[in-house]
Amino acid sequence: MEKNSSTLKTKSLTSFFSNKYVIVLGCIVVAILRFYYCCQTTINTGDTLRHISWGLVINKHGYSAINQNLIAFYPQLKFVAWNHLPFNYPILALVFDQIVTYIYPSLFCIKFALTIIEFFNTLLVKKLTNNWLLSFAYWASPISIWWVSHEGQFEPLQNIFIFLALLFFANNSRKNLAYLILGLGIQVKLTAMFLLPYFLLKEEKEIKTLIKRGLFFLLAFIPTLSLFFITNPFQLILQSLALRFNPYFFNFFDKDMSLWLPNWMIFSNQITTYSLLAILIAYRFPKPERLVEIITPLIFLVFLKTVSQAQPWYLITLYPFLLTLDNLKLRNSLWLGCFLLDIFSIGQIIFGPFGYTVPNYYKALNNDAFMRLDSLF
């Protein structure tokens, strides 16, 4: 009797949170919180300001400026983090910076633009999964709320290409476009390439078809190839690997990789990431053909735990990668539990910023998220 009562309560709770109107209301509440965060200056990172700065530089001086540094053009930007480096992101990330700074070069504008993109990603999740709860879980993920709407990290720009690639790949007549879109996504951030093995393993093995797919994929890289007339884009990107910090590094005894992180946070990161790895491997074990399903999230997790430079916001990319799983119960469970992989963002939303913060970083902007950066020069 008690078991039946417990089952009924669980079903009622599931039904309540799956109700379309409850989810819409939840989305509105999350949207208000995200907008509030967009209006604040970032507190953990300085990347957003660097992107705005580069957008301004390239818009005024052209792409020939890409292999120089910020202070070579504007000494006033000496307070911007990594001002001594050339632009070290893929080309389409720079195009995004240019568009946003052309509209209005402020912290608010770039964070608001990324939040809007994240909203469209939420709609794509609904399209791909036909599940309102999963789409809400993505929109309401603390990892995304904090690192995108508060800190301005541009994973949503990469994710929109990954989601679209998955959407087109599911339609046999549009698979060529899936490869083209994936190629564009890689030119936002390189981790999008982890979806390629899944595509190739699921693809028809006919040579003619593979050649056609390959041509569409290569066509996407025209923007990057065009940069060779100015500089070596790969050399620029490799300079971003100089920083040694990875809160998910496989060797949790290596204190140099976790820097300021408290032991409890390191422990949480290790438990959640190793548990996810174990679940994926255990799912594949009985049936070798399931390797196709897990290959993308598996490669991502191995990458996350072995590279010398990784950040909590990278985990936003794990969401679309989990859509390669065919087992809906497993996929949905992992999706809904994804937020546990970054307890740092949860803590900051609940208790406010803590740990590594940069409260004095925006003195030049009077700590104003709406101030135009170009007003400094």
SVG drawing of the C-alpha trace seen along z (x, -y; Angstrom):
<svg xmlns="http://www.w3.org/2000/svg" viewBox="-2 -59 54 67">
<polyline fill="none" stroke="black" stroke-width="0.4" points="0.0,0.0 2.8,-2.4 4.6,-1.5 1.6,-2.3 1.1,-5.6 4.8,-6.5 4.4,-5.6 1.3,-7.8 3.1,-10.8 6.1,-10.3 3.8,-10.2 1.9,-13.3 5.1,-15.2 6.4,-14.2 3.1,-15.2 3.2,-18.6 6.7,-19.4 5.9,-18.1 2.9,-20.4 3.4,-22.8 2.0,-25.8 4.2,-25.2 7.2,-24.9 6.3,-28.2 6.0,-29.9 9.3,-28.5 10.9,-29.7 9.6,-33.3 11.1,-33.2 14.4,-32.0 14.3,-34.7 13.9,-37.4 16.9,-36.1 19.0,-35.9 18.1,-39.4 19.1,-40.6 22.4,-38.9 22.9,-40.5 22.7,-43.9 25.6,-43.1 29.3,-43.2 31.0,-39.8 32.7,-38.7 34.6,-35.5 36.0,-36.1 37.3,-38.8 36.8,-37.0 33.8,-39.0 35.6,-42.3 38.4,-40.9 35.9,-39.8 34.3,-43.3 37.8,-44.8 38.7,-42.6 35.4,-43.3 36.2,-47.0 39.8,-46.5 38.9,-44.4 35.9,-46.6 38.2,-49.6 41.5,-48.1 40.5,-45.0 41.6,-41.4 45.3,-42.3 45.2,-43.3 44.4,-39.7 48.0,-38.6 48.9,-41.6 47.7,-42.5 45.1,-44.9 47.5,-47.5 49.2,-47.8 46.1,-49.7 44.6,-51.0 47.0,-51.4 43.8,-52.3 43.0,-48.6 46.0,-47.5 43.6,-46.6 41.9,-43.9 43.0,-40.4 45.4,-38.7 45.9,-42.1 49.4,-40.9 48.1,-38.0 46.7,-38.1 43.1,-37.0 43.2,-33.2 39.8,-32.0 38.4,-30.5 37.2,-33.0 33.4,-32.8 33.8,-33.7 35.5,-36.9 32.7,-37.5 30.2,-37.3 32.3,-39.8 32.3,-42.2 28.5,-42.0 27.8,-42.6 30.2,-45.5 28.9,-47.1 25.5,-47.2 26.6,-48.3 30.0,-47.5 29.0,-46.8 29.0,-43.9 25.2,-43.9 24.9,-43.7 27.2,-40.7 25.6,-38.8 22.1,-39.6 22.9,-38.4 24.3,-35.1 21.2,-34.7 18.9,-35.2 20.9,-32.5 20.5,-30.2 16.7,-30.8 16.7,-29.6 18.8,-26.6 16.1,-25.8 13.5,-25.8 15.8,-23.5 16.0,-21.1 12.2,-20.9 12.3,-20.3 14.9,-17.6 13.4,-15.8 9.8,-16.7 10.1,-17.1 9.2,-20.4 10.9,-19.2 14.2,-18.7 14.1,-22.0 13.3,-23.7 16.1,-21.8 18.5,-23.3 17.1,-26.9 17.2,-26.6 20.6,-24.9 22.7,-26.8 25.7,-26.2 24.1,-28.1 22.4,-30.8 25.6,-31.7 28.3,-31.3 26.3,-32.6 23.9,-35.3 26.2,-36.5 29.7,-35.8 29.1,-36.0 30.8,-32.8 29.9,-32.0 29.2,-28.2 25.6,-29.0 27.0,-30.2 28.8,-26.8 25.7,-24.9 23.3,-26.4 25.4,-25.0 25.6,-21.6 21.8,-21.4 21.1,-22.5 23.6,-19.9 21.9,-17.2 18.5,-18.4 19.5,-18.2 21.4,-14.9 18.2,-13.3 16.7,-14.1 18.3,-12.0 17.7,-14.6 19.5,-17.3 22.6,-15.4 24.9,-17.5 23.7,-20.6 24.5,-18.9 28.1,-18.5 28.3,-22.1 26.7,-23.5 29.0,-21.3 32.0,-22.7 30.8,-26.2 30.3,-25.3 34.0,-24.1 35.0,-27.6 33.2,-29.0 34.9,-26.5 36.9,-23.4 35.1,-21.1 32.2,-20.9 34.4,-18.5 33.6,-15.8 30.3,-15.3 32.0,-14.3 32.9,-10.7 29.2,-10.1 28.2,-11.4 30.7,-9.2 29.9,-6.0 26.1,-6.6 26.7,-7.4 26.3,-5.3 29.6,-3.7 29.1,-4.4 32.2,-6.2 30.2,-8.6 28.1,-9.7 31.1,-10.2 32.8,-12.3 29.8,-14.5 29.5,-14.9 33.2,-15.7 32.9,-18.4 30.1,-20.1 32.2,-19.8 35.3,-21.4 33.2,-24.1 32.4,-25.4 36.0,-26.2 36.4,-28.9 36.4,-31.6 39.3,-29.9 41.2,-29.1 40.9,-32.8 42.8,-33.8 46.0,-32.1 46.4,-35.1 47.0,-37.1 48.3,-34.7 48.3,-31.1 45.0,-30.7 46.0,-27.4 49.1,-29.0 46.9,-31.7 44.5,-29.2 47.3,-27.1 48.3,-30.1 45.2,-29.8 46.5,-26.5 49.2,-28.4 46.9,-28.6 47.1,-25.6 43.7,-25.2 41.3,-22.3 38.9,-21.7 38.0,-18.3 41.6,-17.0 41.9,-13.2 44.6,-13.5 42.8,-15.3 46.1,-15.3 47.6,-17.8 47.0,-21.0 48.5,-23.1 45.6,-22.2 42.9,-23.2 44.6,-26.4 42.2,-28.1 39.4,-25.4 38.5,-24.1 38.8,-20.3 35.1,-19.8 34.6,-21.3 37.4,-19.2 35.8,-16.1 32.4,-16.9 33.8,-17.5 35.6,-14.2 32.7,-12.2 30.2,-13.5 32.5,-13.3 33.9,-9.8 30.3,-8.6 29.1,-9.9 32.1,-8.1 31.3,-4.9 27.6,-5.1 28.4,-5.6 31.0,-2.8 28.6,-0.4 25.8,-1.2 28.1,-0.3 29.5,2.8 26.8,5.4 26.4,4.3 29.5,3.1 27.4,1.4 26.4,-1.2 29.8,-2.7 28.3,-4.8 25.8,-6.3 28.4,-7.1 31.4,-8.1 30.7,-11.8 30.0,-12.4 32.8,-9.9 35.4,-11.8 34.2,-15.0 34.6,-13.7 38.0,-12.2 39.1,-15.6 37.7,-17.4 39.6,-15.2 43.0,-15.2 43.6,-18.7 45.6,-21.2 43.1,-24.0 39.4,-23.5 36.6,-25.6 33.3,-24.8 31.3,-26.5 32.7,-23.9 30.0,-21.5 27.3,-23.4 28.4,-21.7 27.8,-18.3 24.0,-18.8 23.7,-18.5 26.3,-15.7 24.0,-13.6 21.4,-13.7 23.4,-11.0 22.1,-8.4 19.2,-6.3 18.1,-5.1 15.6,-7.8 15.4,-6.9 19.2,-7.1 19.5,-10.2 16.8,-12.1 18.2,-11.1 21.7,-12.2 20.4,-15.4 18.3,-16.3 21.3,-15.6 23.9,-17.5 23.7,-20.6 25.4,-18.6 28.6,-18.6 29.2,-22.2 28.4,-22.8 30.3,-26.1 27.6,-27.8 24.8,-26.5 26.6,-27.9 27.1,-31.3 23.5,-31.6 22.3,-30.7 24.9,-32.4 26.4,-35.0 29.9,-35.1 32.7,-33.4 36.1,-31.8 38.1,-33.5 36.5,-36.9 37.7,-40.1 35.7,-42.8 38.1,-45.6 38.4,-44.6 35.7,-47.0 36.8,-50.1 37.6,-51.7 33.9,-51.1 32.7,-52.4 31.3,-48.9 28.6,-49.6 27.5,-46.8 25.9,-49.3 28.9,-51.5 30.3,-51.5 33.9,-50.3 34.8,-52.6 34.0,-55.6 37.5,-55.0 39.3,-56.1"/>
</svg>
